[in-house]
Amino acid sequence: MKKLIVSSFLLIGTYFTSYAQFGIKGGLNFNTNGDLTEVANDLTESVKNPTSKTGYHIGAFYQTKGESFYLRPELIYTKTKSDYAGDIFDVSKLDMPLLVGFKVIKPISVFAGPALQYILNTDLQGLQLQEVKNDFTVGINIGAAVEIGNLGIDVRYEKGMTENTANFTGISTGRLDTRPNQFIMSLSLKI
């Protein structure tokens, strides 16, 4: 039985390695985070719907070759910003989307999957931000891609699913919902 399991893993591993491609990618993020709740002079004020700031991402991926379906894990460094009425929230993180795609017609596919996120650094301009509650969070990605030869363009929506907050102090005190809510545009190259 043990030999059968080991042989199965070797066969599956060989299949995925011989029918897969590595690649690099980069692009722009249009990000906002959750609400910022501020308490100053016994008044509570919430800033909802922060203004989106353009961020960027760069990384690598591994994509299996399949007739209809493919798997595409990615490892991406992401830098995003959100504007809370003049207070800029800056985030650096590592994202690892684990995507499953379906080829609709030859160059076009749709995909979805979870995104594992590890927060490297956060900064709230003008205020003393305490540590984010969870460095590791989970989100969801859904999108579409066009591939022509080794070049690809994809557009996706990412939503943070894990509730994650950070407290801050300064002239006022409060709480910031750090979950991302963003549109992502990428250009990729299979190598």
trRosetta pair geometry for C-beta under 8 A, 3 or more apart (Angstrom, degrees):
i j d omega theta_ij theta_ji phi_ij phi_ji
1 4 5.6 -54 -152 32 34 114
1 5 6.6 31 152 -17 66 103
2 5 5.9 -55 -152 35 32 109
2 6 6.3 28 154 -14 66 108
3 6 5.8 -56 -144 42 32 109
3 7 5.9 34 156 -20 66 110
4 7 5.8 -55 -143 39 27 112
4 8 6.3 31 155 -23 62 106
5 8 5.7 -53 -149 33 29 113
5 9 6.6 27 155 -15 63 104
6 9 5.9 -56 -151 37 32 109
6 10 6.4 31 152 -17 65 108
7 10 5.7 -56 -147 39 32 112
7 11 6.2 33 155 -20 66 107
8 11 5.7 -55 -147 37 29 112
8 12 6.3 26 156 -15 65 108
9 12 5.8 -55 -143 41 30 109
9 13 6.0 32 157 -20 65 110
10 13 5.7 -55 -143 39 28 112
10 14 6.2 30 157 -21 63 106
11 14 5.8 -53 -147 35 27 111
11 15 6.4 31 153 -21 62 105
12 15 5.6 -53 -150 33 31 114
12 16 6.4 24 156 -13 66 107
13 16 6.0 -59 -146 40 29 105
13 17 6.1 24 158 -17 66 111
14 17 5.9 -60 -144 39 28 108
14 18 6.1 14 164 -9 66 113
15 18 6.4 -67 -144 43 22 99
15 19 6.0 -20 171 21 62 116
16 19 6.6 -74 -130 59 22 85
16 20 5.4 27 170 -34 63 132
16 64 5.6 -63 -139 -103 79 115
16 71 7.7 -27 -133 53 116 129
17 20 6.1 -64 -131 32 19 116
19 64 5.9 39 111 -165 90 79
19 65 4.4 -116 176 51 83 98
19 66 7.4 83 147 -65 127 57
20 62 6.0 18 170 177 127 87
20 63 6.3 169 -156 88 79 38
20 64 4.7 -45 -95 -102 93 51
20 65 6.3 -151 -82 -6 34 79
21 62 7.6 175 89 -153 37 50
21 63 5.6 -15 60 61 82 89
21 65 6.9 71 -12 -51 95 99
21 190 4.5 17 144 -161 138 120
21 191 7.5 150 178 53 96 41
22 60 6.7 -5 -175 -178 97 108
22 61 7.2 161 -157 87 53 48
22 62 5.5 -23 -103 -101 69 70
22 190 7.2 130 84 -154 35 68
22 191 5.9 -39 91 60 87 89
23 60 6.8 163 88 -157 43 65
23 61 5.2 -14 62 59 92 91
23 62 7.8 171 21 -81 73 29
23 63 6.8 1 9 5 119 110
23 150 7.7 177 -111 -175 118 88
23 152 7.7 40 164 22 164 123
23 188 5.3 56 142 174 135 104
23 189 5.7 179 -160 90 100 42
23 190 4.2 -59 -84 -101 118 48
23 191 5.8 146 -109 5 52 76
24 58 7.8 -2 -178 -173 96 81
24 59 7.3 180 -153 101 62 34
24 60 5.5 -37 -103 -101 61 71
24 61 7.8 168 -93 17 15 77
24 188 7.0 174 91 -150 40 67
24 189 5.6 -7 58 57 83 92
24 191 6.6 37 -4 -19 92 123
25 57 7.8 1 115 113 93 99
25 58 7.3 179 96 -148 53 43
25 59 5.8 -14 62 66 88 74
25 60 7.2 154 18 -101 80 21
25 61 6.0 30 -6 -8 123 115
25 74 7.2 -36 38 -141 136 125
25 76 7.3 -44 78 -101 108 110
25 152 7.8 -43 -103 74 111 107
25 186 5.0 20 177 -180 118 122
25 187 6.7 171 -150 86 72 41
25 188 3.9 -25 -96 -99 101 87
25 189 7.4 172 -80 18 55 61
26 56 7.1 7 -175 179 92 99
26 57 6.4 -174 -144 96 54 59
26 58 4.2 1 -105 -106 101 75
26 59 7.4 147 -80 18 62 55
26 186 6.8 158 86 -146 18 81
26 187 6.4 -19 65 57 68 84
27 56 7.1 -177 99 -150 32 67
27 57 6.0 -6 58 56 71 91
27 184 6.5 96 97 176 127 79
27 185 5.0 -146 178 100 130 58
27 186 3.7 -126 -9 -102 146 49
27 187 5.7 142 -77 8 98 68
28 54 5.7 -29 -164 -164 111 103
28 55 7.1 135 -165 76 59 46
28 56 5.9 -40 -108 -102 50 64
28 57 7.8 -178 -87 18 6 81
28 184 7.5 176 91 -150 48 51
28 185 5.3 5 55 55 89 98
29 54 7.1 136 73 -165 54 51
29 55 3.9 -24 64 69 109 99
29 56 6.4 -146 11 -65 91 12
29 57 5.8 81 -38 -23 113 105
29 78 6.3 66 -40 -158 155 105
29 79 7.8 170 34 73 131 50
29 80 5.3 -72 106 -95 139 98
29 182 5.2 4 -173 176 96 142
29 183 7.5 155 -158 81 51 46
29 184 5.3 -14 -106 -105 74 80
30 52 5.1 33 177 169 80 138
30 54 6.2 -26 -96 -104 67 65
30 55 7.8 -171 -71 25 21 79
30 182 5.9 157 77 -158 50 82
30 183 4.6 -4 55 57 108 93
30 184 7.7 -156 23 -72 70 37
31 52 6.0 150 68 -145 33 87
31 53 6.9 -29 60 59 86 66
31 55 5.4 8 5 7 125 126
31 80 3.8 6 33 -159 168 125
31 81 6.9 123 69 52 116 36
31 82 6.0 -95 117 -65 90 89
31 91 8.0 -117 144 45 158 119
31 180 5.8 -52 -147 -149 109 99
31 181 7.2 121 -158 68 60 49
31 182 4.0 -22 -101 -96 69 122
32 49 7.1 -11 -177 -159 156 45
32 50 5.0 165 -151 68 100 90
32 51 7.4 -171 -103 102 108 12
32 52 4.9 -74 -54 -84 93 79
32 82 5.0 98 -138 -120 50 119
32 180 7.9 127 76 -157 38 54
32 181 5.2 -31 72 69 84 100
32 182 7.0 165 22 -79 54 71
33 50 6.3 12 48 33 71 139
33 82 4.7 -127 9 -3 92 161
33 89 6.0 -64 20 93 142 148
33 91 7.7 118 -68 -22 131 139
33 176 7.1 32 119 170 138 98
33 177 6.2 172 151 97 93 72
33 178 5.6 -40 -157 -145 135 33
33 179 6.3 133 -157 65 76 45
33 180 6.2 -47 -99 -97 72 43
33 181 6.8 148 -111 16 21 88
34 176 7.4 135 75 171 88 57
34 177 2.5 -53 86 101 132 124
34 178 6.9 -33 27 6 102 15
34 179 5.0 54 -31 43 114 93
34 181 7.4 106 -64 -14 60 118
35 46 5.3 -9 -174 -170 122 109
35 47 6.7 156 -159 75 67 53
35 48 5.1 -22 -107 -99 99 70
35 176 7.8 -154 103 -143 45 45
35 177 5.1 53 44 14 62 123
36 46 6.9 152 80 -157 49 57
36 47 4.5 -2 57 50 101 105
36 50 7.0 70 -7 -68 112 119
36 84 4.5 29 11 -141 153 150
36 87 7.2 172 179 76 170 132
36 89 7.7 -165 -76 -46 128 135
36 174 6.4 64 172 128 76 139
36 175 7.6 -178 -152 91 47 46
36 176 4.9 -4 -111 -109 81 81
36 177 7.4 -126 -66 21 45 74
37 44 6.6 -4 -176 -171 96 99
37 45 7.6 163 -155 85 51 40
37 46 4.9 -21 -102 -101 73 84
37 174 5.0 -170 98 -165 58 107
37 175 5.0 5 54 54 103 87
37 176 7.8 -160 25 -73 64 39
38 44 7.3 156 82 -154 46 51
38 45 5.1 -20 64 64 97 88
38 46 7.5 168 18 -88 71 32
38 47 7.2 39 -6 -11 112 99
38 172 4.9 45 -176 125 102 141
38 173 7.5 146 -155 83 59 29
38 174 4.0 -66 -103 -58 44 152
39 42 7.6 2 -176 -117 92 17
39 43 7.2 165 -151 79 53 40
39 44 5.2 -20 -99 -99 78 73
39 45 7.9 167 -84 21 32 67
39 172 6.0 169 76 -178 42 98
39 173 5.3 -23 60 71 99 80
39 174 5.5 159 6 -79 73 79
40 43 6.0 -24 71 58 66 89
40 45 7.4 -23 27 15 98 112
40 171 6.6 14 -119 127 125 83
40 172 3.5 -60 -72 -105 103 116
40 173 7.7 151 -73 23 63 56
47 50 6.3 59 134 -82 109 82
47 84 4.6 109 100 -162 153 94
47 85 5.3 -128 -119 -4 138 113
50 82 4.4 62 113 170 142 110
50 83 5.7 164 177 71 97 46
50 84 4.8 -51 -114 -81 118 66
50 85 8.0 -102 -124 -16 79 63
50 89 7.4 -17 -172 23 169 120
51 82 7.1 145 71 -170 50 64
51 83 4.0 -24 63 65 104 111
51 84 8.0 -164 23 -66 79 26
52 82 6.9 -39 -113 -119 39 73
52 83 7.8 -41 33 22 9 93
52 182 7.9 135 -135 -118 115 78
53 80 7.5 129 76 179 93 62
53 81 3.7 -42 79 91 139 102
53 82 6.1 -155 14 -90 100 23
53 83 5.7 109 -46 -27 109 96
53 88 7.2 35 -32 -140 159 101
54 81 7.8 6 61 47 32 103
55 78 6.8 55 136 178 131 79
55 79 5.0 -163 -166 100 104 62
55 80 3.8 -77 -44 -104 165 51
55 81 5.8 157 -73 9 99 73
55 182 7.9 -40 39 -139 121 147
56 78 7.7 -170 99 -146 41 52
56 79 5.6 8 54 54 74 101
57 76 5.0 18 180 175 118 118
57 77 6.5 168 -151 85 65 50
57 78 4.4 -14 -101 -102 103 75
57 79 7.3 -178 -77 21 54 64
57 95 7.4 -26 -138 29 134 129
57 184 6.9 -2 16 -147 141 117
57 186 7.2 -48 76 -96 115 104
58 76 7.0 159 81 -153 25 75
58 77 5.7 -11 61 56 77 97
59 74 5.9 81 117 172 135 96
59 75 5.3 -163 -167 97 118 52
59 76 3.2 -99 -23 -103 155 59
59 77 6.0 162 -72 11 91 63
59 95 7.6 -94 -54 63 161 89
60 74 7.1 174 93 -153 40 66
60 75 5.7 -1 58 56 83 92
60 76 7.9 -170 28 -76 43 59
61 72 5.7 9 -179 -174 122 93
61 73 6.9 172 -150 93 71 44
61 74 4.2 -28 -98 -102 95 82
61 75 7.6 177 -82 20 48 60
61 188 6.8 -21 28 -142 132 135
62 72 7.0 174 81 -145 49 51
62 73 5.6 2 51 59 99 87
62 74 7.9 -171 20 -81 63 44
63 70 5.7 23 -175 165 90 131
63 71 7.2 176 -145 86 49 49
63 72 4.4 1 -104 -104 86 94
63 190 7.3 -76 41 -105 122 114
64 70 5.0 -177 71 -152 79 77
64 71 4.7 44 11 41 120 85
64 72 7.5 -126 17 -64 70 60
65 70 6.9 -13 -114 -110 15 113
66 69 4.8 -38 111 74 153 55
66 70 4.7 -170 26 -76 108 67
66 103 7.8 -172 90 -8 86 118
67 103 7.6 -121 140 39 40 135
68 102 6.3 -5 160 -150 82 73
68 103 5.6 -134 -148 41 41 96
69 100 6.8 -14 -166 -176 105 90
69 101 6.7 149 -158 83 54 55
69 102 5.8 -23 -100 -99 70 65
69 103 7.6 -130 -65 3 24 83
70 100 7.6 164 84 -158 45 48
70 101 4.7 -11 58 59 91 106
70 103 7.4 68 -8 -39 105 97
70 109 7.4 -11 29 -158 117 161
71 98 7.9 -19 -167 -176 93 73
71 99 7.2 146 -164 86 46 59
71 100 6.1 -23 -105 -104 63 65
71 101 7.7 -171 -79 19 17 82
72 97 7.7 2 108 108 88 102
72 99 4.4 -21 67 69 95 108
72 100 7.8 175 24 -82 78 21
72 101 6.0 33 0 -13 121 118
72 111 6.8 -27 39 -143 128 152
73 96 6.8 0 -171 -177 93 89
73 97 7.2 175 -147 93 45 55
73 98 5.2 -6 -104 -113 83 67
73 99 7.3 178 -79 24 31 71
74 95 7.3 4 102 109 103 92
74 96 6.6 179 82 -147 59 45
74 97 4.9 15 43 52 110 92
74 99 7.1 29 -7 1 104 112
75 94 7.0 -12 -168 -172 81 102
75 95 7.7 161 -154 84 35 54
75 96 5.5 -3 -102 -103 65 86
76 94 7.1 147 78 -160 47 54
76 95 4.5 -19 65 62 101 98
76 96 7.5 176 22 -78 75 39
76 97 7.4 18 8 4 123 96
77 92 7.5 -9 -174 -170 89 88
77 93 7.8 165 -154 89 49 38
77 94 6.1 -32 -99 -101 58 67
77 95 8.0 178 -85 19 11 79
78 91 7.8 0 111 111 94 96
78 92 7.4 162 87 -153 54 44
78 93 5.3 -18 62 65 99 83
78 94 7.5 152 17 -106 84 16
78 95 5.2 42 -12 -12 129 117
79 90 7.7 -9 -171 -170 85 86
79 91 7.3 168 -151 89 42 56
79 92 5.4 -8 -104 -104 77 75
80 90 7.7 168 90 -151 48 44
80 91 5.0 -7 60 59 90 101
80 93 7.9 -16 14 19 103 106
80 180 6.6 83 59 -118 171 119
80 182 6.7 -93 -122 -83 143 151
81 88 5.7 -13 -166 -171 111 102
81 89 6.7 151 -156 79 55 53
81 90 5.2 -11 -103 -101 87 67
81 91 7.5 -179 -78 20 40 72
82 88 7.4 155 78 -155 41 54
82 89 4.7 -9 57 55 92 106
83 86 7.1 48 -173 -47 94 14
83 87 7.5 138 -162 69 51 43
83 88 5.7 -23 -102 -100 67 70
83 89 7.9 -157 -73 19 21 76
84 87 4.4 -29 70 66 99 96
84 88 7.7 -175 23 -79 75 21
84 89 6.3 55 -10 -19 112 107
84 176 7.8 -101 -50 -120 160 111
86 126 7.8 8 130 11 90 158
87 124 6.0 13 169 180 110 90
87 125 5.8 -180 -159 68 57 83
87 126 5.6 -110 -118 52 86 121
87 127 6.3 15 -145 -5 129 118
88 124 7.5 170 85 -153 45 44
88 125 4.1 36 49 9 88 132
89 122 7.2 -14 -172 -167 85 95
89 123 7.5 165 -153 86 43 49
89 124 5.2 -10 -103 -105 75 77
89 125 7.7 -120 -63 7 32 81
89 176 6.5 166 -107 -171 142 147
89 178 7.7 -153 173 -116 138 78
90 121 7.9 -17 115 116 93 94
90 122 7.0 152 84 -158 59 46
90 123 4.5 -8 57 59 107 96
90 124 7.7 -168 21 -75 72 31
90 125 7.1 77 -12 -39 108 93
91 119 6.6 -66 -159 -138 103 99
91 121 7.4 163 -153 88 40 58
91 122 5.3 -4 -104 -106 73 79
91 178 7.1 129 -91 -164 137 105
91 180 7.6 -134 76 -76 159 107
92 119 7.7 104 80 -166 52 60
92 120 4.5 -57 107 68 96 113
92 121 4.4 20 43 48 111 95
92 122 7.8 -147 27 -66 67 43
93 117 5.4 12 163 -172 139 95
93 118 6.1 163 -164 81 85 45
93 119 4.8 -43 -101 -107 106 47
93 120 5.6 -177 -99 5 37 84
94 117 7.2 158 83 -155 52 49
94 118 4.6 -3 56 56 99 101
94 120 6.4 88 -17 -44 84 109
95 115 5.5 -15 -166 -177 103 111
95 116 7.3 143 -162 78 49 51
95 117 5.3 -14 -106 -103 71 79
95 139 8.0 -38 -136 41 108 125
96 115 6.9 151 75 -162 42 59
96 116 4.4 -15 62 60 101 99
96 117 7.6 -165 24 -72 69 37
96 118 8.0 35 -4 -4 104 97
97 113 5.9 107 178 85 84 108
97 114 7.4 178 -145 101 56 40
97 115 4.3 -26 -92 -103 74 87
97 116 7.9 -171 -74 22 25 63
97 141 4.9 1 -131 3 128 151
98 113 4.9 -128 91 158 59 133
98 114 5.6 5 47 63 101 81
98 115 7.5 -177 13 -89 66 38
98 116 7.2 44 -16 -7 105 99
99 111 4.5 29 -179 169 119 126
99 112 6.8 151 -143 79 79 14
99 113 4.1 -159 -104 20 40 134
99 141 6.4 -57 -89 84 103 128
100 111 6.4 170 83 -150 36 80
100 112 6.6 -24 57 65 81 64
100 113 5.4 126 6 -69 73 114
101 109 4.7 41 174 156 118 131
101 110 6.7 166 -150 87 74 35
101 111 3.7 -36 -93 -90 84 103
101 145 7.2 -30 -133 28 140 125
102 109 6.1 167 82 -158 37 88
102 110 5.7 -13 58 60 90 83
102 111 7.3 169 15 -82 62 54
103 106 7.4 19 176 -117 118 16
103 108 7.4 119 -160 86 63 47
103 109 4.6 -48 -100 -94 52 101
104 108 4.9 -39 56 103 110 99
104 109 6.1 173 1 -108 79 35
104 110 6.1 65 -43 -9 113 95
105 108 5.3 30 54 44 79 102
107 146 5.2 29 143 -160 103 77
107 147 5.6 -157 -158 61 72 56
107 148 5.7 9 -135 -74 131 71
108 144 6.7 -5 -168 -177 92 107
108 145 7.3 160 -151 85 47 49
108 146 5.6 -20 -95 -100 68 74
109 144 6.9 169 90 -155 44 62
109 145 5.1 -10 61 58 91 95
109 147 7.2 13 6 0 111 109
110 142 8.0 4 180 -174 94 78
110 143 7.2 -175 -152 102 62 37
110 144 5.0 -31 -102 -100 69 78
110 145 7.8 173 -89 17 23 72
111 141 7.5 -4 114 117 95 105
111 142 7.4 -175 96 -145 53 42
111 143 5.9 -11 60 64 87 77
111 144 7.4 157 17 -95 75 28
111 145 6.6 21 -1 -5 118 112
111 154 7.8 -20 33 -146 125 136
111 156 7.6 -45 74 -99 99 121
112 140 7.3 3 -171 179 92 94
112 141 6.4 178 -146 95 47 64
112 142 4.4 4 -107 -106 96 77
112 143 7.5 152 -80 18 59 56
113 140 7.5 -171 105 -151 24 64
113 141 5.9 -7 61 56 66 98
114 138 5.9 -26 -168 -167 113 104
114 139 7.2 136 -166 78 62 42
114 140 6.0 -48 -110 -101 50 61
114 141 7.6 82 169 15 6 83
115 138 7.0 140 75 -165 54 53
115 139 4.2 -23 63 69 108 94
115 140 6.6 -166 10 -81 92 9
115 141 5.0 90 -46 -29 117 104
115 158 6.0 -8 12 -141 161 114
116 136 7.3 -16 -174 -165 90 92
116 137 8.0 155 -161 85 47 42
116 138 6.1 -26 -105 -106 55 72
117 136 7.1 150 84 -156 56 45
117 137 4.7 -21 66 66 108 86
117 138 7.0 180 18 -88 88 21
117 139 5.9 46 -21 -2 126 108
117 160 7.3 -54 22 -113 154 97
117 180 7.6 175 -112 11 166 125
118 135 6.0 21 -159 148 70 90
118 136 5.5 -14 -103 -99 74 71
119 122 6.2 -2 176 -42 125 105
119 132 5.5 -11 92 55 161 154
119 134 7.9 110 14 108 123 57
119 135 5.0 -130 51 -150 90 60
119 136 7.7 -133 12 -61 79 28
119 137 7.1 45 -28 4 103 108
119 178 7.4 11 -95 149 151 144
122 129 6.0 -108 116 127 103 149
122 132 5.5 97 3 -42 150 117
122 166 6.4 -153 112 -60 156 168
122 178 6.8 -47 -116 -126 148 137
123 129 6.4 178 -140 28 30 138
124 127 4.7 -32 110 63 112 103
124 129 4.1 122 15 -59 107 122
124 166 7.6 -179 -31 102 128 131
124 168 5.5 -55 64 -103 154 147
124 176 6.6 -168 -86 -36 141 162
126 170 6.7 82 139 -166 67 165
127 168 4.5 43 143 170 126 132
127 169 7.0 158 -175 74 89 27
127 170 4.0 -110 -129 -15 71 144
127 171 7.8 -89 -101 24 88 77
127 172 7.8 -45 -115 60 123 75
128 168 6.1 150 78 -163 51 75
128 169 4.8 -25 66 66 110 80
128 170 5.4 158 9 -64 81 85
129 166 5.6 23 -171 146 100 132
129 167 7.9 150 -156 89 54 40
129 168 4.8 -33 -100 -101 58 100
129 176 7.4 -34 -128 23 109 140
130 166 6.0 -179 70 -174 71 83
130 167 4.7 6 35 68 127 84
130 168 6.6 -156 4 -86 77 41
130 169 7.4 59 -37 -3 100 94
131 166 6.9 -138 114 -129 26 98
132 135 6.5 117 79 -82 109 52
132 164 6.1 24 176 169 106 108
132 165 7.5 179 -152 102 67 24
132 166 4.5 -53 -100 -74 61 111
132 178 5.5 -20 -133 -1 121 167
133 164 5.4 -163 56 -152 105 64
133 165 5.3 47 -15 56 128 62
133 166 6.7 -140 -17 -75 73 54
134 137 5.6 113 105 -69 118 84
134 162 6.3 -82 78 143 152 133
134 164 5.0 -98 45 -115 101 107
137 160 6.0 3 144 -153 137 107
137 161 7.7 162 168 57 93 63
137 162 3.9 -153 -151 56 87 132
137 164 5.2 -58 -91 -43 135 147
137 179 7.4 -159 177 -109 153 73
138 160 7.8 121 90 -158 38 62
138 161 5.3 -39 100 59 85 109
138 162 4.9 100 37 -33 72 111
139 158 5.4 44 142 -180 139 93
139 159 5.8 174 -163 88 97 39
139 160 4.5 -58 -95 -102 105 44
139 161 5.5 157 -117 -1 38 82
139 162 7.5 -83 -60 10 59 85
139 179 7.7 144 -96 -161 103 87
139 180 6.5 -25 -95 59 151 103
140 158 7.1 169 82 -148 43 55
140 159 5.5 -9 53 58 90 89
140 161 5.8 70 -18 -43 96 121
141 156 5.2 9 -170 171 97 137
141 157 7.3 156 -151 79 51 46
141 158 5.1 -18 -97 -97 76 83
141 184 8.0 -37 -133 34 109 135
142 156 6.4 159 81 -155 31 87
142 157 5.6 -14 61 55 83 93
143 154 5.6 77 133 173 134 101
143 155 5.6 -169 -157 96 110 47
143 156 2.8 -69 -57 -96 142 79
143 157 6.4 164 -74 11 85 60
143 184 7.6 -65 -83 65 150 96
144 154 6.8 -175 95 -147 38 75
144 155 6.1 -1 57 56 80 86
144 156 7.7 170 19 -79 45 66
145 152 5.6 2 -177 -174 115 112
145 153 6.8 164 -153 85 66 44
145 154 3.8 -28 -98 -94 90 98
145 155 7.9 174 -83 20 50 55
146 152 6.8 165 85 -151 47 63
146 153 5.2 -2 54 55 95 92
146 154 7.6 179 20 -79 57 54
147 151 7.1 162 -153 89 57 47
147 152 4.4 -19 -101 -99 79 95
148 151 5.5 -15 67 68 80 97
148 152 7.7 162 22 -85 57 46
150 189 5.9 39 139 -161 99 65
150 190 4.2 -124 -152 52 85 92
150 191 7.6 91 -171 -68 132 35
151 187 7.4 -26 -164 -170 90 87
151 188 7.2 141 -163 81 43 58
151 189 6.1 -15 -102 -101 60 70
152 186 7.8 7 109 109 93 96
152 187 7.3 150 84 -163 56 43
152 188 4.1 -14 63 60 105 105
152 189 7.6 -163 23 -67 80 29
152 190 7.3 72 -12 -29 112 93
153 185 7.6 -9 -172 -172 90 84
153 186 7.1 165 -153 87 46 56
153 187 5.9 -16 -101 -104 73 63
153 188 7.5 -170 -73 19 27 79
154 184 7.9 8 108 107 91 93
154 185 7.6 176 90 -149 48 44
154 186 5.0 -4 56 56 88 102
154 188 7.0 21 2 -6 105 119
155 183 7.1 -5 -172 -176 89 97
155 184 7.2 162 -154 84 44 55
155 185 5.4 -9 -104 -103 78 74
155 186 7.9 -174 -76 21 36 71
156 183 7.4 166 87 -155 41 54
156 184 5.0 -14 62 58 88 102
156 186 7.7 3 11 4 104 111
157 182 7.4 171 -154 92 52 43
157 183 5.8 -29 -101 -102 68 67
157 184 7.6 176 -87 16 19 82
158 180 6.0 2 112 112 108 118
158 181 7.6 -168 94 -137 65 24
158 182 5.2 -5 57 61 98 87
158 183 7.9 173 19 -89 75 20
158 184 6.0 40 -8 -14 114 121
159 179 7.5 20 178 160 62 111
159 180 7.4 -163 -141 96 24 69
159 181 5.7 22 -118 -114 71 71
160 164 7.0 -79 164 25 138 116
160 178 7.6 -95 139 111 176 62
160 179 3.2 -160 81 -161 132 84
160 180 4.7 112 -36 39 111 63
160 181 6.9 -82 15 -55 88 63
161 179 7.6 151 -3 -143 13 126
162 179 7.1 179 71 -102 56 104
163 177 7.7 -62 -155 -140 72 97
163 179 7.1 -52 -121 -53 35 126
164 177 7.4 102 76 -163 57 57
164 178 4.9 -65 108 60 102 102
164 179 5.8 132 42 -62 94 75
165 175 5.2 -2 -176 -175 127 106
165 176 6.4 148 -158 74 71 46
165 177 5.7 -39 -99 -98 82 49
165 178 6.5 162 -113 1 24 90
166 175 7.3 155 79 -156 37 59
166 176 5.0 -18 60 59 87 101
166 178 5.7 62 -6 -44 104 124
167 173 7.2 2 -179 -175 96 92
167 174 7.2 179 -151 97 63 33
167 175 5.5 -34 -101 -99 64 70
167 176 7.8 175 -91 16 17 78
168 173 6.7 180 91 -148 57 51
168 174 5.8 -8 55 60 92 75
168 175 7.6 172 15 -89 78 22
168 176 6.3 45 -15 -15 117 113
169 173 5.0 -6 -109 -105 66 89
170 173 7.5 159 32 -77 57 51
